[in-house]
């Protein structure tokens, strides 16, 4: 897995926010697959990020989760689960998440159609 730091430079070492996201989502969702990408470097020039000096370098993430914990839940319910689990991270400077949430059955269905 490769992440980027606040300057857009590649880094193999996830920061504390990313580590916390991984731990909390793994514990909560017991995912079959969990992919986290630190996209903060792409947003450092936005006005809110400039106002805080570019942020911590851990402000924007893309998260893809495949978990059977999502079974029977719509997209909004799935996203609310994740946002609730990460409330401390948002309080610590996490600004935005791009989420893809699927069950294992949903991913198998998509793969079968390909």
C-alpha positions in Angstrom: 0.0 0.0 0.0 1.3 3.4 -0.9 0.2 6.7 0.7 1.1 10.3 0.0 2.2 12.9 2.5 1.0 16.5 2.6 3.4 17.4 -0.2 2.3 14.7 -2.6 5.4 12.7 -2.0 5.1 8.9 -1.8 5.4 7.5 1.7 5.1 3.9 3.0 4.5 5.0 6.6 0.8 5.9 7.4 0.3 8.7 9.8 -1.6 8.5 13.1 -5.0 9.5 11.6 -4.7 6.8 8.8 -3.6 4.2 11.4 -6.6 5.1 13.6 -9.0 4.9 10.6 -7.6 1.4 9.7 -7.8 0.1 13.3 -11.3 1.4 14.0 -12.8 0.3 10.7 -11.1 -3.1 11.0 -12.5 -3.6 14.5 -16.0 -2.3 13.7 -16.5 -3.9 10.3 -14.2 -7.0 10.2 -13.8 -6.2 6.4 -12.9 -8.7 3.7 -11.1 -5.8 2.0 -10.1 -2.4 3.3 -8.2 0.1 1.2 -7.3 3.6 2.5 -5.7 6.3 0.3 -4.4 9.5 1.8 -5.5 12.1 -0.7 -4.7 15.2 1.4 -1.8 16.3 -0.8 -4.4 16.9 -3.6 -6.3 19.4 -1.4 -3.6 21.4 0.3 -4.2 24.4 -2.0 -7.9 24.7 -1.1 -8.8 27.7 1.0 -9.8 25.8 4.2 -6.6 23.9 4.1 -4.5 27.0 3.4 -6.1 28.7 6.4 -4.7 26.0 8.6 -1.3 25.9 6.9 -2.1 22.9 4.7 -3.4 20.8 7.5 -1.7 17.9 9.2 -1.2 16.1 5.9 -4.0 13.8 7.0 -7.2 15.7 6.1 -8.7 13.9 3.1 -8.9 10.1 2.5 -10.5 7.7 0.1 -11.7 4.6 1.8 -13.0 1.4 0.1 -14.5 -1.2 2.4 -16.0 -4.6 1.6 -17.8 -6.0 4.7 -20.7 -8.2 5.5 -21.5 -5.7 8.3 -23.2 -3.7 5.5 -25.7 -6.4 4.7 -29.2 -5.0 4.8 -28.0 -1.4 5.1 -28.4 1.3 2.4 -25.5 3.6 1.4 -26.5 6.3 3.8 -26.6 3.9 6.8 -23.2 2.5 5.8 -21.6 5.9 5.6 -23.2 6.9 8.9 -21.6 3.9 10.6 -18.2 4.9 9.3 -18.6 8.6 10.2 -19.8 7.7 13.7 -16.8 5.4 14.2 -14.4 8.2 13.1 -15.8 11.1 15.1 -12.6 11.5 17.1 -10.6 11.7 13.9 -12.9 14.4 12.5 -12.4 16.3 15.7 -8.6 16.0 15.3 -8.5 17.5 11.8 -9.9 14.9 9.4 -11.8 17.0 6.9 -13.3 14.6 4.2 -13.8 11.0 3.3 -14.6 9.6 -0.1 -16.3 6.2 0.7 -17.0 3.1 -1.3 -18.9 0.6 0.8 -20.0 -2.8 -0.4 -20.8 -6.3 0.9 -18.9 -9.3 -0.3 -21.9 -10.4 -2.2 -22.2 -7.1 -4.0 -18.5 -7.3 -5.1 -19.0 -10.8 -6.4 -22.1 -9.7 -8.4 -20.1 -7.0 -10.1 -17.2 -9.3 -10.8 -19.6 -11.9 -12.3 -21.0 -9.2 -14.7 -17.5 -8.3 -15.9 
